[in-house]
Amino acid sequence: MLLGNRLRTLWQQRAGIVASAMLALLAAFWSVGDIRFFPPGFHPRSLEIGTASTHVLIDTPRSALLDSRQDIASLQGLSDRALLLANIIAREPVRAFIARRAGIPLETLQITPPLTPRQPRQPVDADSKKSSSDILRSNDEYRISLEANPTVPLLDIYAQTDSPKSAEVLANATVDGLRNYLAQVAQERNTPKAEQIRLAQLGRARGVAINEGVGIQVALLTFLIVFTISAATVVLVARVRQGWEMAVLTEGSAER
């Protein structure tokens, strides 16, 4: 009975329901895009998250993996070198090489070096400090997470951006940027080609969306929440007004 009374009150406030629906629709659009009134326009906001991964084998020019004449113990040295390279990637100037290859602003690039038993947490420095405003620009950042295999000389690269395509570009740019940096260092120090380590990328990265369809979900959820709150407010205001009118009538009857 109580539900029926509320539904009847709600039905009587059709203008308020229409206004609630319009407000909820506006909020739904606002949740997935930027609405501008002067000049009028709608620009979709990027809510999708794309990710891509690639793997790099750290090897010698003679290939410690294929050349049986090389000592298998050298693989441990290459594994340590993979960890070293992963930490170098997270620092300047390799970050600049990666940002240039990916075509993104350097300040939007966030790189997380691998964690090890000796370093179980990410070091805090000028490049990794976070602030409360970071959440507002999280979708505009490009993230790279690095992992170094402790048993084999393999470097795992994981990229996350606002689309699968840009994540793919960023993961591949990490490998290419590291190659550019190592080539520059080798040239500056006159390191012979035969003594330089080799980065063998095990296939180019392929990006995928990890939250496909999130825009529709966010818009629908926003619409339902705003419409429910608005409709409840309409019913509450109507009940208060009815109670006020009944109180006025009661007082008028008592005075007579």
C-alpha positions, 0 to 999 in steps of 0.5 A: 500500500505504501509503495502504491501511494508513492507510485501514485504520487510519482505519477501525479508529478509527471513534469518532475519525472520528465525533468528528472529524466532530462537531468539524468540524461545530461549527467549520463552524457557528462559522465562519458564526455565533455559538454560545451555550451559556448560553442555547443559541442560534445567531445567523448571522454576516454574511459577505455583502458588499453594494455599491451605486453612484449618480452625482450631477451638479453643476449650476447652477439654470439648468443649465449643461448644457442652457442654451446661453447659458452658457459651456461653460467653466463646466463646468470650474468645476463639475467642480472644485466636484464634487471639492470636494464629494467632499472635504467629504463625507468630513469633518464635519459631512457624515458626521454627516448621512449617518450620521443619514440611513442610521440607522447609528452615526457611528463605523462610517462610513468615507469615502474621498475621491477621489484626484487627481494633486495628492493621490495618496493618502488623507490620514491623520487622526483619522477615517481612522487604522487599527489592527490591531483593524479587521479584527475589525470590518470586517463591521460597518463602512459604507464609502463611496468617492468619485470625481470625474470630472476632465472633467465635473461628475459625482460617483460614489458607491460604498457597501459594507456587509454587505448589498445593502439597507444598501449601497443605503440608504447610497449614497442617504443620502450624496446626501441627507445632502449635500443636507441639509448644503448646505441648512443652509449656504445657510440660515445664510449667506442664500444665495438659491435662484437662486444655489445649486448643484443636485445631480441624482442620476442614479437612486437606488442599487440594491444587489447582493451581490458574494459571494453564497453565501459563507456556505456556501463558508466553512462547507464549507471550514472543515468540510473543513479541520478534519475533515482535520486531526482525522482525520490526528491520529486516525491519527497517535495510533493509529499511535503507540499501535500502535508503543508496544504493539509496542515493549512486546511486543518488550521483553517477548520479549527479557527472556524 
